[in-house]
Amino acid sequence: YEKCYSGKDPDLCWNEERKRDEMTDARAWYLIARTQEGTPVAFSHFRYDMDYDDEVVYCYEIQVEKAYRRKGLGRFMVKTLELLMLKANMLKLMATIFKNDAPEAKFFKD
């Protein structure tokens, strides 16, 4: 989440309690990537949701441990979310990207 400052939309500001509620909500699903030893190295939090009249897979976040970045793991996770979307006969995979987060915007555009 964006750091809060005067005039910022409060819904975009970090709120630990709200984030905990979001991540433990019954509608939350998780895709977790692990090493061969079972150590988690990446995850995606997503939900099957509605965007107006369209059923969608909404990706709330993807996080990859620093040592595993830029190796294709994040891209693989997005492709897996796309497959889950298709398997569920849905039309869209969605995520919210902040305009000023250039690396994140590039990741999802490429």
Sine and cosine of phi, psi and omega as CSV:
sin_phi,cos_phi,sin_psi,cos_psi,sin_omega,cos_omega
0.00,0.00,0.46,-0.89,0.01,-1.00
-0.93,0.36,0.52,-0.85,0.08,-1.00
-0.94,0.35,0.65,-0.76,-0.05,-1.00
-0.98,0.20,0.58,-0.81,0.16,-0.99
-0.45,-0.90,0.20,-0.98,-0.07,-1.00
-0.82,0.57,0.77,-0.64,0.03,-1.00
1.00,-0.01,-0.10,0.99,-0.01,-1.00
-0.98,0.21,0.59,-0.81,0.07,-1.00
-0.88,0.48,0.89,-0.46,-0.07,-1.00
-0.88,0.47,-0.39,0.92,0.03,-1.00
-0.94,0.35,-0.30,0.95,0.01,-1.00
-0.99,-0.10,-0.04,1.00,-0.03,-1.00
-1.00,0.04,0.51,-0.86,0.01,-1.00
-0.88,0.47,0.76,-0.65,0.06,-1.00
-0.60,-0.80,0.96,-0.28,-0.11,-0.99
-0.85,0.52,-0.68,0.73,-0.01,-1.00
-0.90,0.44,-0.69,0.72,0.02,-1.00
-0.90,0.43,-0.64,0.77,0.01,-1.00
-0.91,0.42,-0.67,0.74,0.03,-1.00
-0.88,0.48,-0.70,0.72,0.03,-1.00
-0.88,0.47,-0.68,0.74,0.01,-1.00
-0.87,0.49,-0.69,0.72,-0.09,-1.00
-0.98,0.21,-0.35,0.94,0.01,-1.00
-0.97,-0.25,0.06,1.00,0.04,-1.00
-0.86,0.51,0.58,-0.81,-0.03,-1.00
-0.87,0.49,-0.37,0.93,0.00,-1.00
-1.00,0.09,-0.12,0.99,-0.05,-1.00
-0.97,0.26,0.70,-0.71,0.11,-0.99
-0.86,-0.52,0.43,-0.90,-0.01,-1.00
-0.73,-0.69,0.69,-0.72,0.16,-0.99
-0.94,-0.34,0.86,-0.51,-0.09,-1.00
-0.85,-0.53,0.79,-0.61,0.07,-1.00
-0.99,-0.17,0.73,-0.68,-0.03,-1.00
-0.79,-0.61,0.43,-0.90,0.13,-0.99
-0.95,0.30,0.12,-0.99,0.05,-1.00
-0.87,0.49,-0.44,0.90,0.01,-1.00
-0.99,0.13,-0.12,0.99,0.03,-1.00
0.99,-0.12,0.05,1.00,0.01,-1.00
-0.97,0.25,0.82,-0.57,0.04,-1.00
-0.92,0.39,0.73,-0.68,0.00,-1.00
-0.83,-0.56,-0.18,0.98,0.03,-1.00
-0.32,-0.95,0.44,-0.90,0.11,-0.99
-0.48,-0.87,0.38,-0.93,0.17,-0.99
-0.78,-0.62,0.72,-0.69,0.11,-0.99
-0.97,-0.22,0.83,-0.57,-0.02,-1.00
-0.58,-0.82,0.21,-0.98,0.05,-1.00
-0.64,-0.77,0.49,-0.87,0.24,-0.97
-1.00,0.07,0.84,-0.53,-0.20,-0.98
-0.57,-0.82,-0.07,-1.00,0.06,-1.00
-0.88,-0.47,0.66,-0.75,0.15,-0.99
-0.85,-0.52,0.99,-0.15,-0.16,-0.99
0.84,0.54,-0.91,-0.41,-0.03,-1.00
-0.98,-0.17,0.08,1.00,-0.05,-1.00
-0.98,-0.21,0.71,-0.71,0.14,-0.99
-0.98,0.19,0.73,-0.68,-0.09,-1.00
-0.66,-0.75,0.35,-0.94,0.27,-0.96
-0.99,-0.15,0.86,-0.51,-0.02,-1.00
-0.96,-0.29,0.89,-0.45,0.01,-1.00
-1.00,0.06,0.94,-0.35,0.02,-1.00
-0.98,0.22,-0.58,0.82,0.04,-1.00
-0.20,-0.98,0.42,-0.91,0.18,-0.98
-0.76,-0.65,0.78,-0.63,0.07,-1.00
-0.77,-0.64,0.73,-0.69,0.00,-1.00
-0.80,-0.59,0.75,-0.66,0.06,-1.00
-0.83,0.56,0.60,-0.80,-0.08,-1.00
-0.77,0.63,-0.69,0.72,-0.05,-1.00
-0.92,0.40,-0.24,0.97,-0.05,-1.00
-0.94,-0.35,0.10,1.00,0.01,-1.00
-0.98,0.20,0.39,-0.92,0.06,-1.00
0.89,0.46,0.51,0.86,0.04,-1.00
-0.84,-0.54,0.09,1.00,0.02,-1.00
1.00,-0.08,-0.03,1.00,-0.04,-1.00
-0.92,0.39,-0.70,0.71,0.03,-1.00
-0.87,0.49,-0.70,0.71,0.03,-1.00
-0.88,0.47,-0.68,0.74,0.03,-1.00
-0.87,0.50,-0.65,0.76,0.00,-1.00
-0.92,0.40,-0.64,0.77,0.05,-1.00
-0.90,0.45,-0.68,0.73,0.03,-1.00
-0.88,0.48,-0.61,0.79,0.04,-1.00
-0.91,0.41,-0.65,0.76,0.07,-1.00
-0.89,0.46,-0.62,0.78,0.06,-1.00
-0.89,0.46,-0.65,0.76,0.03,-1.00
-0.91,0.43,-0.65,0.76,0.06,-1.00
-0.88,0.47,-0.63,0.78,0.04,-1.00
-0.88,0.47,-0.74,0.67,0.00,-1.00
-0.90,0.44,-0.67,0.74,0.00,-1.00
-0.87,0.49,-0.53,0.85,0.00,-1.00
-1.00,0.00,0.16,0.99,0.00,-1.00
0.84,0.54,0.65,0.76,0.03,-1.00
-0.98,-0.20,0.28,-0.96,-0.13,-0.99
-0.99,-0.17,-0.40,0.92,-0.16,-0.99
-0.64,-0.77,0.52,-0.85,0.26,-0.97
-0.92,-0.39,0.83,-0.56,-0.09,-1.00
-0.84,-0.54,0.43,-0.90,0.12,-0.99
-0.44,-0.90,0.43,-0.90,0.11,-0.99
-0.99,-0.16,0.79,-0.61,-0.02,-1.00
-0.85,-0.53,0.77,-0.64,0.07,-1.00
-0.97,0.23,0.74,-0.67,-0.06,-1.00
-0.84,0.54,-0.56,0.83,-0.07,-1.00
-1.00,0.08,0.08,1.00,0.05,-1.00
-0.99,-0.17,0.98,0.18,-0.12,-0.99
-0.84,0.54,-0.71,0.70,0.00,-1.00
-0.89,0.46,-0.64,0.77,0.01,-1.00
-0.92,0.39,-0.70,0.71,0.02,-1.00
-0.87,0.49,-0.68,0.73,0.02,-1.00
-0.89,0.45,-0.68,0.74,0.00,-1.00
-0.84,0.55,-0.72,0.69,-0.07,-1.00
-0.98,0.18,-0.40,0.92,0.01,-1.00
-0.99,0.15,-0.52,0.85,-0.06,-1.00
-0.96,0.28,0.00,0.00,0.00,0.00
